[in-house]
Amino acid sequence: MRLLHTMLRVGNLQRSINFYTNILGMKLIRTSENPEYKYSLAFVGYGTNPEHAEIELTYNWGVETYEMGTAYGHIALGVPDAYAACEQIRANGGNITREPGPVKGGSTVIAFVTDPDGYKIELIQR
């Protein structure tokens, strides 16, 4: 078995595509429309399946917001330099919600970014 994708429901598909491609540097891999069931999909990532997991952005037509709930945590991305990544994300209009620094109780450098729908993305310096 292997992880193929994570699905996130989004309130504005183009806004989310712009965030994941322009702010986080992912590629738009493919899109699809389903008029019969009133939803649109966009898959983004740093590569394609099966070598790389993707994020499936799902827009249910007419739904602009979702409640986050208490179960969702975050998506983690490995970065070579969390400080430089945060500078670039901020310069491109991204929202840094935890500045880079060591994780509590450890030495691994992490930071957090929030996407336009409120999903948390952890940057882990590797």
The first five atom37 places (N, CA, C, CB, O) and aatype in JSON, in Angstrom:
{
  "aatype": [12, 1, 10, 10, 8, 16, 12, 10, 1, 19, 7, 2, 10, 5, 1, 15, 9, 2, 13, 18, 16, 2, 9, 10, 7, 12, 11, 10, 9, 1, 16, 15, 6, 2, 14, 6, 18, 11, 18, 15, 10, 0, 13, 19, 7, 18, 7, 16, 2, 14, 6, 8, 0, 6, 9, 6, 10, 16, 18, 2, 17, 7, 19, 6, 16, 18, 6, 12, 7, 16, 0, 18, 7, 8, 9, 0, 10, 7, 19, 14, 3, 0, 18, 0, 0, 4, 6, 5, 9, 1, 0, 2, 7, 7, 2, 9, 16, 1, 6, 14, 7, 14, 19, 11, 7, 7, 15, 16, 19, 9, 0, 13, 19, 16, 3, 14, 3, 7, 18, 11, 9, 6, 10, 9, 5, 1],
  "atom_mask": [
    [1, 1, 1, 1, 1],
    [1, 1, 1, 1, 1],
    [1, 1, 1, 1, 1],
    [1, 1, 1, 1, 1],
    [1, 1, 1, 1, 1],
    [1, 1, 1, 1, 1],
    [1, 1, 1, 1, 1],
    [1, 1, 1, 1, 1],
    [1, 1, 1, 1, 1],
    [1, 1, 1, 1, 1],
    [1, 1, 1, 0, 1],
    [1, 1, 1, 1, 1],
    [1, 1, 1, 1, 1],
    [1, 1, 1, 1, 1],
    [1, 1, 1, 1, 1],
    [1, 1, 1, 1, 1],
    [1, 1, 1, 1, 1],
    [1, 1, 1, 1, 1],
    [1, 1, 1, 1, 1],
    [1, 1, 1, 1, 1],
    [1, 1, 1, 1, 1],
    [1, 1, 1, 1, 1],
    [1, 1, 1, 1, 1],
    [1, 1, 1, 1, 1],
    [1, 1, 1, 0, 1],
    [1, 1, 1, 1, 1],
    [1, 1, 1, 1, 1],
    [1, 1, 1, 1, 1],
    [1, 1, 1, 1, 1],
    [1, 1, 1, 1, 1],
    [1, 1, 1, 1, 1],
    [1, 1, 1, 1, 1],
    [1, 1, 1, 1, 1],
    [1, 1, 1, 1, 1],
    [1, 1, 1, 1, 1],
    [1, 1, 1, 1, 1],
    [1, 1, 1, 1, 1],
    [1, 1, 1, 1, 1],
    [1, 1, 1, 1, 1],
    [1, 1, 1, 1, 1],
    [1, 1, 1, 1, 1],
    [1, 1, 1, 1, 1],
    [1, 1, 1, 1, 1],
    [1, 1, 1, 1, 1],
    [1, 1, 1, 0, 1],
    [1, 1, 1, 1, 1],
    [1, 1, 1, 0, 1],
    [1, 1, 1, 1, 1],
    [1, 1, 1, 1, 1],
    [1, 1, 1, 1, 1],
    [1, 1, 1, 1, 1],
    [1, 1, 1, 1, 1],
    [1, 1, 1, 1, 1],
    [1, 1, 1, 1, 1],
    [1, 1, 1, 1, 1],
    [1, 1, 1, 1, 1],
    [1, 1, 1, 1, 1],
    [1, 1, 1, 1, 1],
    [1, 1, 1, 1, 1],
    [1, 1, 1, 1, 1],
    [1, 1, 1, 1, 1],
    [1, 1, 1, 0, 1],
    [1, 1, 1, 1, 1],
    [1, 1, 1, 1, 1],
    [1, 1, 1, 1, 1],
    [1, 1, 1, 1, 1],
    [1, 1, 1, 1, 1],
    [1, 1, 1, 1, 1],
    [1, 1, 1, 0, 1],
    [1, 1, 1, 1, 1],
    [1, 1, 1, 1, 1],
    [1, 1, 1, 1, 1],
    [1, 1, 1, 0, 1],
    [1, 1, 1, 1, 1],
    [1, 1, 1, 1, 1],
    [1, 1, 1, 1, 1],
    [1, 1, 1, 1, 1],
    [1, 1, 1, 0, 1],
    [1, 1, 1, 1, 1],
    [1, 1, 1, 1, 1],
    [1, 1, 1, 1, 1],
    [1, 1, 1, 1, 1],
    [1, 1, 1, 1, 1],
    [1, 1, 1, 1, 1],
    [1, 1, 1, 1, 1],
    [1, 1, 1, 1, 1],
    [1, 1, 1, 1, 1],
    [1, 1, 1, 1, 1],
    [1, 1, 1, 1, 1],
    [1, 1, 1, 1, 1],
    [1, 1, 1, 1, 1],
    [1, 1, 1, 1, 1],
    [1, 1, 1, 0, 1],
    [1, 1, 1, 0, 1],
    [1, 1, 1, 1, 1],
    [1, 1, 1, 1, 1],
    [1, 1, 1, 1, 1],
    [1, 1, 1, 1, 1],
    [1, 1, 1, 1, 1],
    [1, 1, 1, 1, 1],
    [1, 1, 1, 0, 1],
    [1, 1, 1, 1, 1],
    [1, 1, 1, 1, 1],
    [1, 1, 1, 1, 1],
    [1, 1, 1, 0, 1],
    [1, 1, 1, 0, 1],
    [1, 1, 1, 1, 1],
    [1, 1, 1, 1, 1],
    [1, 1, 1, 1, 1],
    [1, 1, 1, 1, 1],
    [1, 1, 1, 1, 1],
    [1, 1, 1, 1, 1],
    [1, 1, 1, 1, 1],
    [1, 1, 1, 1, 1],
    [1, 1, 1, 1, 1],
    [1, 1, 1, 1, 1],
    [1, 1, 1, 1, 1],
    [1, 1, 1, 0, 1],
    [1, 1, 1, 1, 1],
    [1, 1, 1, 1, 1],
    [1, 1, 1, 1, 1],
    [1, 1, 1, 1, 1],
    [1, 1, 1, 1, 1],
    [1, 1, 1, 1, 1],
    [1, 1, 1, 1, 1],
    [1, 1, 1, 1, 1]
  ],
  "atom_positions": [
    [[0.84, -1.19, 0.0], [0.0, 0.0, 0.0], [0.88, 1.23, 0.0], [-0.95, 0.01, 1.21], [2.01, 1.22, 0.48]],
    [[0.32, 2.31, -0.55], [1.04, 3.58, -0.52], [0.03, 4.72, -0.46], [1.98, 3.73, -1.75], [-1.09, 4.61, -0.96]],
    [[0.45, 5.81, 0.15], [-0.4, 6.99, 0.25], [-0.48, 7.65, -1.13], [0.15, 7.99, 1.31], [0.56, 7.96, -1.72]],
    [[-1.69, 7.86, -1.64], [-1.87, 8.46, -2.96], [-2.22, 9.94, -2.9], [-2.94, 7.73, -3.71], [-1.6, 10.76, -3.57]],
    [[-3.22, 10.29, -2.08], [-3.57, 11.7, -1.96], [-4.33, 11.96, -0.66], [-4.41, 12.15, -3.16], [-4.84, 11.05, -0.01]],
    [[-4.39, 13.24, -0.32], [-5.2, 13.74, 0.78], [-6.22, 14.7, 0.17], [-4.33, 14.45, 1.89], [-5.85, 15.53, -0.66]],
    [[-7.49, 14.58, 0.55], [-8.52, 15.44, 0.0], [-8.87, 16.54, 1.0], [-9.77, 14.62, -0.37], [-9.1, 16.28, 2.18]],
    [[-8.92, 17.77, 0.5], [-9.35, 18.92, 1.3], [-10.52, 19.58, 0.59], [-8.17, 19.93, 1.51], [-10.46, 19.83, -0.62]],
    [[-11.59, 19.87, 1.32], [-12.71, 20.62, 0.76], [-12.38, 22.1, 0.85], [-14.05, 20.29, 1.5], [-11.97, 22.59, 1.9]],
    [[-12.57, 22.81, -0.25], [-12.19, 24.23, -0.3], [-13.38, 25.07, -0.74], [-11.0, 24.44, -1.26], [-14.27, 24.6, -1.45]],
    [[-13.38, 26.33, -0.31], [-14.48, 27.24, -0.61], [-14.33, 28.01, -1.9], [0.0, 0.0, 0.0], [-15.3, 28.59, -2.4]],
    [[-13.13, 28.03, -2.46], [-12.89, 28.72, -3.73], [-11.73, 27.99, -4.4], [-12.56, 30.28, -3.52], [-10.58, 28.09, -3.96]],
    [[-12.03, 27.25, -5.45], [-11.02, 26.38, -6.05], [-9.83, 27.15, -6.61], [-11.65, 25.55, -7.16], [-8.69, 26.76, -6.38]],
    [[-10.07, 28.23, -7.32], [-8.96, 28.97, -7.91], [-8.08, 29.6, -6.84], [-9.48, 30.05, -8.86], [-6.85, 29.62, -6.97]],
    [[-8.69, 30.11, -5.79], [-7.91, 30.69, -4.68], [-6.99, 29.62, -4.07], [-8.86, 31.27, -3.58], [-5.83, 29.89, -3.76]],
    [[-7.51, 28.41, -3.89], [-6.71, 27.33, -3.32], [-5.62, 26.87, -4.28], [-7.6, 26.16, -2.94], [-4.5, 26.61, -3.86]],
    [[-5.95, 26.75, -5.57], [-4.92, 26.41, -6.56], [-3.81, 27.44, -6.51], [-5.53, 26.32, -7.99], [-2.63, 27.08, -6.52]],
    [[-4.17, 28.72, -6.47], [-3.16, 29.79, -6.42], [-2.27, 29.64, -5.18], [-3.83, 31.17, -6.42], [-1.06, 29.8, -5.28]],
    [[-2.86, 29.34, -4.03], [-2.08, 29.19, -2.8], [-1.09, 28.03, -2.93], [-3.01, 28.95, -1.6], [0.11, 28.21, -2.69]],
    [[-1.57, 26.87, -3.3], [-0.7, 25.69, -3.33], [0.35, 25.77, -4.44], [-1.54, 24.43, -3.51], [1.44, 25.21, -4.29]],
    [[0.04, 26.45, -5.55], [1.03, 26.55, -6.63], [1.93, 27.78, -6.46], [0.33, 26.61, -7.98], [3.15, 27.65, -6.54]],
    [[1.36, 28.94, -6.25], [2.17, 30.17, -6.18], [2.86, 30.36, -4.84], [1.29, 31.37, -6.45], [3.98, 30.89, -4.8]],
    [[2.25, 29.96, -3.74], [2.82, 30.18, -2.41], [3.68, 28.99, -1.98], [1.71, 30.42, -1.38], [4.78, 29.18, -1.46]],
    [[3.19, 27.76, -2.18], [3.94, 26.58, -1.74], [4.74, 25.92, -2.86], [2.99, 25.58, -1.15], [5.47, 24.96, -2.61]],
    [[4.61, 26.4, -4.08], [5.44, 25.9, -5.18], [5.05, 24.55, -5.75], [0.0, 0.0, 0.0], [5.85, 23.9, -6.43]],
    [[3.83, 24.1, -5.48], [3.37, 22.84, -6.07], [2.98, 23.07, -7.52], [2.17, 22.26, -5.27], [2.88, 24.21, -7.98]],
    [[2.78, 22.0, -8.23], [2.31, 22.04, -9.62], [0.85, 21.64, -9.65], [3.17, 21.1, -10.54], [0.41, 20.78, -8.88]],
    [[0.09, 22.27, -10.56], [-1.28, 21.83, -10.82], [-1.17, 20.62, -11.73], [-2.16, 22.98, -11.46], [-0.72, 20.74, -12.87]],
    [[-1.59, 19.46, -11.24], [-1.4, 18.21, -11.95], [-2.56, 17.92, -12.9], [-1.24, 17.07, -10.97], [-2.34, 17.57, -14.06]],
    [[-3.78, 18.06, -12.41], [-4.94, 17.85, -13.26], [-6.18, 18.44, -12.59], [-5.14, 16.34, -13.55], [-6.21, 18.64, -11.38]],
    [[-7.19, 18.7, -13.39], [-8.48, 19.19, -12.89], [-9.59, 18.39, -13.55], [-8.65, 20.73, -13.17], [-9.4, 17.78, -14.6]],
    [[-10.75, 18.42, -12.92], [-11.93, 17.81, -13.53], [-13.18, 18.49, -12.99], [-11.98, 16.28, -13.25], [-13.19, 19.03, -11.89]],
    [[-14.22, 18.45, -13.8], [-15.52, 19.02, -13.44], [-16.55, 17.9, -13.45], [-15.93, 20.16, -14.43], [-16.49, 17.01, -14.3]],
    [[-17.49, 17.93, -12.52], [-18.57, 16.97, -12.5], [-19.89, 17.73, -12.34], [-18.38, 15.93, -11.37], [-20.41, 17.84, -11.23]],
    [[-20.44, 18.24, -13.46], [-21.67, 19.02, -13.39], [-22.86, 18.24, -12.82], [-22.03, 19.53, -14.76], [-23.71, 18.82, -12.14]],
    [[-22.93, 16.95, -13.1], [-24.07, 16.17, -12.61], [-24.13, 16.18, -11.09], [-23.98, 14.73, -13.12], [-25.21, 16.28, -10.51]],
    [[-22.97, 16.08, -10.43], [-22.93, 16.05, -8.97], [-22.43, 17.37, -8.36], [-22.05, 14.91, -8.5], [-22.25, 17.47, -7.15]],
    [[-22.22, 18.37, -9.21], [-21.91, 19.74, -8.8], [-20.66, 19.85, -7.94], [-23.07, 20.31, -8.06], [-20.7, 20.4, -6.84]],
    [[-19.55, 19.32, -8.46], [-18.27, 19.53, -7.8], [-17.15, 19.61, -8.82], [-17.99, 18.4, -6.8], [-17.27, 19.11, -9.94]],
    [[-16.06, 20.25, -8.42], [-14.86, 20.38, -9.24], [-13.67, 19.9, -8.42], [-14.65, 21.85, -9.72], [-13.65, 20.05, -7.2]],
    [[-12.7, 19.31, -9.09], [-11.49, 18.81, -8.44], [-10.24, 19.41, -9.07], [-11.43, 17.28, -8.51], [-10.2, 19.69, -10.27]],
    [[-9.24, 19.61, -8.25], [-7.91, 19.97, -8.74], [-6.91, 19.18, -7.9], [-7.64, 21.53, -8.64], [-7.01, 19.16, -6.67]],
    [[-5.96, 18.54, -8.56], [-4.91, 17.81, -7.86], [-3.62, 18.61, -7.98], [-4.74, 16.37, -8.45], [-3.22, 19.0, -9.07]],
    [[-2.97, 18.84, -6.84], [-1.71, 19.58, -6.8], [-0.67, 18.73, -6.08], [-1.89, 20.97, -6.1], [-1.01, 17.85, -5.29]],
    [[0.6, 19.02, -6.35], [1.66, 18.3, -5.66], [3.02, 18.65, -6.23], [0.0, 0.0, 0.0], [3.13, 19.47, -7.14]],
    [[4.04, 18.02, -5.69], [5.41, 18.23, -6.15], [5.82, 17.18, -7.17], [6.38, 18.2, -4.96], [6.93, 17.23, -7.7]],
    [[4.95, 16.26, -7.46], [5.15, 15.2, -8.44], [3.83, 14.47, -8.55], [0.0, 0.0, 0.0], [2.85, 14.85, -7.92]],
    [[3.81, 13.42, -9.35], [2.55, 12.71, -9.58], [2.59, 11.31, -8.99], [2.26, 12.64, -11.08], [3.65, 10.76, -8.7]],
    [[1.39, 10.75, -8.82], [1.24, 9.38, -8.35], [1.84, 8.43, -9.38], [-0.25, 9.03, -8.1], [1.78, 8.75, -10.57]],
    [[2.4, 7.32, -9.01], [2.47, 6.85, -7.64], [3.75, 7.26, -6.9], [2.36, 5.37, -7.62], [3.9, 6.95, -5.72]],
    [[4.66, 7.95, -7.57], [5.92, 8.32, -6.91], [5.73, 9.35, -5.81], [6.9, 8.86, -7.93], [6.46, 9.34, -4.82]],
    [[4.76, 10.25, -5.96], [4.53, 11.32, -5.0], [3.05, 11.37, -4.63], [4.99, 12.69, -5.57], [2.18, 11.19, -5.48]],
    [[2.78, 11.61, -3.36], [1.4, 11.82, -2.93], [0.95, 13.2, -3.42], [1.26, 11.7, -1.38], [1.76, 14.11, -3.58]],
    [[-0.34, 13.35, -3.64], [-0.92, 14.6, -4.12], [-1.94, 15.11, -3.11], [-1.57, 14.4, -5.52], [-2.34, 14.4, -2.19]],
    [[-2.36, 16.35, -3.3], [-3.47, 16.91, -2.54], [-4.62, 17.11, -3.52], [-3.08, 18.27, -1.81], [-4.46, 17.75, -4.56]],
    [[-5.77, 16.55, -3.19], [-6.97, 16.72, -3.98], [-7.77, 17.86, -3.37], [-7.82, 15.4, -4.04], [-8.23, 17.76, -2.23]],
    [[-7.94, 18.94, -4.11], [-8.75, 20.08, -3.68], [-10.14, 19.87, -4.27], [-8.12, 21.45, -4.15], [-10.3, 19.81, -5.48]],
    [[-11.14, 19.78, -3.41], [-12.51, 19.52, -3.84], [-13.36, 20.75, -3.56], [-13.09, 18.27, -3.12], [-13.46, 21.21, -2.42]],
    [[-13.97, 21.27, -4.62], [-14.91, 22.38, -4.47], [-16.31, 21.87, -4.76], [-14.54, 23.58, -5.42], [-16.62, 21.5, -5.9]],
    [[-17.16, 21.85, -3.74], [-18.57, 21.51, -3.9], [-19.29, 22.8, -4.24], [-19.17, 20.83, -2.59], [-19.35, 23.73, -3.43]],
    [[-19.85, 22.86, -5.43], [-20.42, 24.09, -5.96], [-21.39, 24.72, -4.97], [-21.13, 23.82, -7.26], [-22.31, 24.08, -4.47]],
    [[-21.16, 26.01, -4.7], [-22.04, 26.77, -3.83], [-21.67, 26.72, -2.35], [0.0, 0.0, 0.0], [-22.3, 27.41, -1.54]],
    [[-20.67, 25.92, -1.97], [-20.26, 25.85, -0.57], [-18.96, 26.64, -0.41], [-20.07, 24.36, -0.09], [-17.92, 26.24, -0.94]],
    [[-19.03, 27.75, 0.31], [-17.87, 28.64, 0.41], [-17.04, 28.47, 1.67], [-18.33, 30.05, 0.33], [-15.89, 28.89, 1.71]],
    [[-17.61, 27.84, 2.7], [-16.85, 27.64, 3.94], [-17.22, 26.3, 4.56], [-17.13, 28.79, 4.95], [-18.29, 25.74, 4.33]],
    [[-16.28, 25.79, 5.35], [-16.48, 24.55, 6.09], [-16.03, 24.77, 7.52], [-15.7, 23.37, 5.43], [-15.18, 25.62, 7.79]],
    [[-16.59, 24.0, 8.44], [-16.11, 24.0, 9.81], [-14.93, 23.05, 9.88], [-17.24, 23.59, 10.82], [-14.99, 21.94, 9.37]],
    [[-13.85, 23.49, 10.52], [-12.66, 22.67, 10.61], [-12.85, 21.45, 11.5], [-11.51, 23.49, 11.12], [-12.29, 20.39, 11.2]],
    [[-13.59, 21.57, 12.55], [-13.73, 20.46, 13.48], [-12.49, 20.35, 14.36], [0.0, 0.0, 0.0], [-11.56, 21.15, 14.24]],
    [[-12.47, 19.37, 15.22], [-11.35, 19.22, 16.15], [-10.46, 18.04, 15.81], [-11.86, 19.08, 17.55], [-9.45, 17.82, 16.49]],
    [[-10.8, 17.26, 14.8], [-10.01, 16.08, 14.48], [-8.85, 16.38, 13.52], [-10.89, 15.03, 13.87], [-7.8, 15.74, 13.61]],
    [[-9.02, 17.32, 12.61], [-7.98, 17.61, 11.62], [-6.76, 18.2, 12.31], [-8.51, 18.57, 10.53], [-6.88, 19.05, 13.19]],
    [[-5.59, 17.74, 11.9], [-4.34, 18.28, 12.42], [-3.65, 19.15, 11.39], [0.0, 0.0, 0.0], [-3.85, 20.37, 11.37]],
    [[-2.84, 18.53, 10.53], [-2.11, 19.29, 9.53], [-1.52, 18.36, 8.48], [-1.0, 20.12, 10.18], [-1.49, 17.15, 8.64]],
    [[-1.06, 18.96, 7.41], [-0.26, 18.3, 6.38], [1.17, 18.75, 6.62], [-0.76, 18.64, 4.9], [1.39, 19.92, 6.92]],
    [[2.14, 17.86, 6.51], [3.54, 18.22, 6.73], [4.31, 18.19, 5.42], [4.19, 17.26, 7.76], [4.16, 17.27, 4.61]],
    [[5.15, 19.21, 5.23], [6.04, 19.3, 4.07], [7.47, 19.38, 4.55], [5.68, 20.52, 3.17], [7.77, 20.15, 5.46]],
    [[8.36, 18.61, 3.96], [9.78, 18.72, 4.27], [10.39, 19.86, 3.47], [0.0, 0.0, 0.0], [10.14, 19.98, 2.27]],
    [[11.18, 20.69, 4.12], [11.86, 21.81, 3.45], [13.33, 21.82, 3.88], [11.16, 23.17, 3.79], [13.64, 21.42, 5.0]],
    [[14.23, 22.26, 3.0], [15.64, 22.3, 3.39], [15.94, 23.38, 4.43], [16.5, 22.52, 2.18], [16.85, 23.21, 5.25]],
    [[15.2, 24.49, 4.41], [15.44, 25.62, 5.32], [14.1, 26.25, 5.66], [16.42, 26.67, 4.67], [13.52, 26.96, 4.83]],
    [[13.59, 25.99, 6.85], [12.28, 26.51, 7.25], [12.26, 28.03, 7.31], [11.87, 25.93, 8.59], [11.24, 28.65, 7.0]],
    [[13.36, 28.64, 7.71], [13.43, 30.1, 7.81], [13.31, 30.73, 6.42], [14.76, 30.54, 8.48], [12.54, 31.67, 6.23]],
    [[14.06, 30.21, 5.45], [14.0, 30.72, 4.08], [12.64, 30.44, 3.45], [15.12, 30.1, 3.22], [12.1, 31.28, 2.74]],
    [[12.09, 29.26, 3.72], [10.77, 28.92, 3.17], [9.72, 29.9, 3.68], [10.37, 27.49, 3.54], [8.86, 30.34, 2.91]],
    [[9.77, 30.24, 4.98], [8.8, 31.19, 5.55], [8.97, 32.58, 4.95], [8.94, 31.25, 7.08], [7.99, 33.26, 4.68]],
    [[10.2, 33.0, 4.74], [10.43, 34.3, 4.1], [9.81, 34.33, 2.71], [11.95, 34.61, 4.01], [9.15, 35.31, 2.34]],
    [[10.01, 33.27, 1.94], [9.47, 33.21, 0.59], [7.94, 33.15, 0.62], [10.03, 32.0, -0.16], [7.28, 33.83, -0.16]],
    [[7.39, 32.35, 1.51], [5.93, 32.23, 1.62], [5.32, 33.58, 2.01], [5.55, 31.15, 2.66], [4.32, 33.99, 1.43]],
    [[5.92, 34.25, 2.97], [5.44, 35.56, 3.4], [5.53, 36.57, 2.26], [6.25, 36.06, 4.63], [4.6, 37.35, 2.04]],
    [[6.64, 36.56, 1.52], [6.83, 37.49, 0.4], [5.8, 37.27, -0.7], [8.24, 37.35, -0.17], [5.45, 38.2, -1.43]],
    [[5.3, 36.03, -0.81], [4.3, 35.72, -1.83], [2.87, 35.86, -1.31], [4.51, 34.31, -2.34], [1.92, 35.52, -2.01]],
    [[2.71, 36.37, -0.07], [1.38, 36.63, 0.46], [0.83, 35.53, 1.35], [0.0, 0.0, 0.0], [-0.34, 35.59, 1.72]],
    [[1.64, 34.54, 1.71], [1.19, 33.46, 2.58], [1.12, 33.88, 4.04], [0.0, 0.0, 0.0], [1.74, 34.87, 4.43]],
    [[0.36, 33.14, 4.83], [0.12, 33.45, 6.23], [0.9, 32.48, 7.13], [-1.39, 33.39, 6.55], [0.52, 31.32, 7.27]],
    [[2.0, 32.96, 7.73], [2.78, 32.16, 8.66], [2.1, 32.25, 10.02], [4.28, 32.65, 8.74], [1.95, 33.34, 10.56]],
    [[1.69, 31.11, 10.58], [0.99, 31.13, 11.86], [1.86, 30.65, 13.02], [-0.25, 30.27, 11.78], [1.49, 30.81, 14.18]],
    [[3.01, 30.07, 12.71], [4.02, 29.76, 13.73], [5.36, 29.98, 13.07], [3.88, 28.27, 14.29], [5.72, 29.31, 12.1]],
    [[6.09, 30.94, 13.6], [7.4, 31.26, 13.05], [8.34, 30.07, 13.2], [8.0, 32.51, 13.74], [8.16, 29.26, 14.11]],
    [[9.34, 29.95, 12.34], [10.26, 28.82, 12.43], [11.06, 28.83, 13.73], [11.21, 28.82, 11.26], [11.45, 29.88, 14.23]],
    [[11.27, 27.65, 14.24], [12.05, 27.47, 15.45], [11.94, 26.04, 15.9], [0.0, 0.0, 0.0], [11.17, 25.26, 15.33]],
    [[12.72, 25.67, 16.92], [12.7, 24.28, 17.39], [11.33, 23.88, 17.93], [13.76, 24.08, 18.47], [10.63, 24.67, 18.56]],
    [[10.97, 22.63, 17.67], [9.75, 22.07, 18.21], [9.89, 22.0, 19.73], [9.44, 20.66, 17.6], [10.99, 21.8, 20.25]],
    [[8.78, 22.18, 20.44], [8.83, 22.11, 21.91], [9.39, 20.76, 22.34], [7.43, 22.35, 22.52], [8.9, 19.71, 21.9]],
    [[10.38, 20.78, 23.18], [10.96, 19.56, 23.69], [11.93, 18.87, 22.75], [0.0, 0.0, 0.0], [12.3, 17.72, 22.99]],
    [[12.34, 19.54, 21.68], [13.24, 18.91, 20.71], [14.08, 19.93, 19.98], [0.0, 0.0, 0.0], [14.1, 21.11, 20.34]],
    [[14.76, 19.49, 18.96], [15.63, 20.39, 18.2], [15.23, 20.53, 16.74], [17.06, 19.9, 18.29], [15.8, 21.37, 16.03]],
    [[14.28, 19.75, 16.26], [13.83, 19.85, 14.88], [13.17, 21.21, 14.67], [12.86, 18.7, 14.51], [12.31, 21.61, 15.45]],
    [[13.58, 21.91, 13.61], [13.02, 23.23, 13.3], [11.74, 23.03, 12.48], [14.05, 24.12, 12.53], [11.74, 22.36, 11.45]],
    [[10.66, 23.64, 12.98], [9.36, 23.58, 12.29], [8.77, 24.98, 12.19], [8.38, 22.63, 13.04], [9.21, 25.92, 12.86]],
    [[7.77, 25.1, 11.34], [6.97, 26.33, 11.22], [5.6, 25.89, 10.73], [7.64, 27.39, 10.23], [5.43, 24.76, 10.28]],
    [[4.61, 26.78, 10.83], [3.28, 26.48, 10.32], [2.79, 27.6, 9.44], [2.3, 26.25, 11.47], [3.02, 28.78, 9.7]],
    [[2.1, 27.2, 8.37], [1.45, 28.09, 7.41], [-0.02, 27.7, 7.41], [2.09, 27.98, 5.96], [-0.35, 26.53, 7.63]],
    [[-0.91, 28.66, 7.17], [-2.33, 28.37, 7.06], [-2.79, 28.71, 5.65], [-3.16, 29.14, 8.12], [-2.49, 29.79, 5.15]],
    [[-3.51, 27.8, 5.02], [-4.0, 28.06, 3.66], [-5.26, 28.93, 3.71], [-4.3, 26.73, 2.91], [-5.75, 29.22, 4.81]],
    [[-5.78, 29.36, 2.58], [-6.93, 30.28, 2.58], [-8.2, 29.73, 3.24], [-7.25, 30.66, 1.19], [-9.07, 30.5, 3.65]],
    [[-8.31, 28.41, 3.35], [-9.48, 27.81, 4.0], [-9.25, 27.47, 5.46], [-9.9, 26.57, 3.26], [-10.13, 26.93, 6.12]],
    [[-8.05, 27.78, 5.98], [-7.76, 27.54, 7.38], [-7.03, 26.24, 7.67], [0.0, 0.0, 0.0], [-6.77, 25.93, 8.83]],
    [[-6.68, 25.47, 6.63], [-5.94, 24.23, 6.85], [-4.5, 24.55, 7.24], [-5.98, 23.33, 5.59], [-3.88, 25.45, 6.67]],
    [[-3.98, 23.81, 8.2], [-2.61, 24.01, 8.69], [-1.65, 23.16, 7.88], [-2.5, 23.67, 10.2], [-1.93, 22.0, 7.57]],
    [[-0.51, 23.75, 7.54], [0.56, 23.05, 6.85], [1.84, 23.26, 7.67], [0.73, 23.55, 5.37], [2.28, 24.39, 7.87]],
    [[2.41, 22.16, 8.12], [3.65, 22.21, 8.88], [4.83, 22.11, 7.93], [3.71, 21.09, 9.94], [4.85, 21.28, 7.03]],
    [[5.81, 22.98, 8.15], [7.06, 22.91, 7.41], [8.1, 22.3, 8.36], [7.52, 24.34, 6.89], [8.32, 22.83, 9.45]],
    [[8.71, 21.22, 7.96], [9.71, 20.55, 8.78], [11.06, 20.66, 8.1], [9.33, 19.06, 9.04], [11.23, 20.18, 6.97]],
    [[12.01, 21.28, 8.77], [13.34, 21.45, 8.18], [14.04, 20.11, 8.15], [14.18, 22.5, 8.96], [14.16, 19.44, 9.18]],
    [[14.51, 19.7, 6.97], [15.21, 18.41, 6.81], [16.56, 18.62, 6.21], [14.4, 17.46, 5.94], [17.3, 17.65, 5.99]]
  ]
}
